């Protein structure tokens, strides 16, 4: 029994240590954003499912996979977290998919510019190489003032960073010599 208690305590301490490190990393990322000049790559908030249903039409939200109630709450929480920390957002660009546009609008951080270079290319819906190249160019060219918020899809962010991303998660990058460096990751709970 003592061995089980010892293992449980060891595991609990390890989890608390990871959470502490994660909180410090989040604080450092938020602080970097307060200084401006960065780009936030955000996956749209929670929209259950994968891809879009048959009959998808870009101009009709009812043919797409859309934000759930939790996804709408998550987007509002991300916007609120940015405002509470005085994060300067100079421009907001979004994929033209309704779930990305809705995320951007619900965050309420500025006017939203729909753009095809953030559209999903999942299952052949767009030209992966062209979309990724244009996004890379836009990121590399950003100089601020303030930060650039880009709301897009998991496949786009993975193509840009080589890393997966959860719904509503943000990867913050610093433009550098025709490329960028990852500053950190942020995830805001909608609860």
Buried (B, 14 or more C-beta within 10 A) or exposed (E): EEEEEEEEEEEEEEEEEEEEEEEEBBEEBBEBBEEBBBBBBBBBBBBEEEBBEEEBEBEEBEBBBBBBEBBBBBBBBBBBBBEEEEBBBBBBBBBBBBBBBBBBBBBBBBEBEBBEBBBBBBEEBBEBEEBBEBBBEBBBEBEBEBBBBBBBBBBBBBBBBEEEBEBBBBBBBBBEEEEBEBBBBBBBEBE
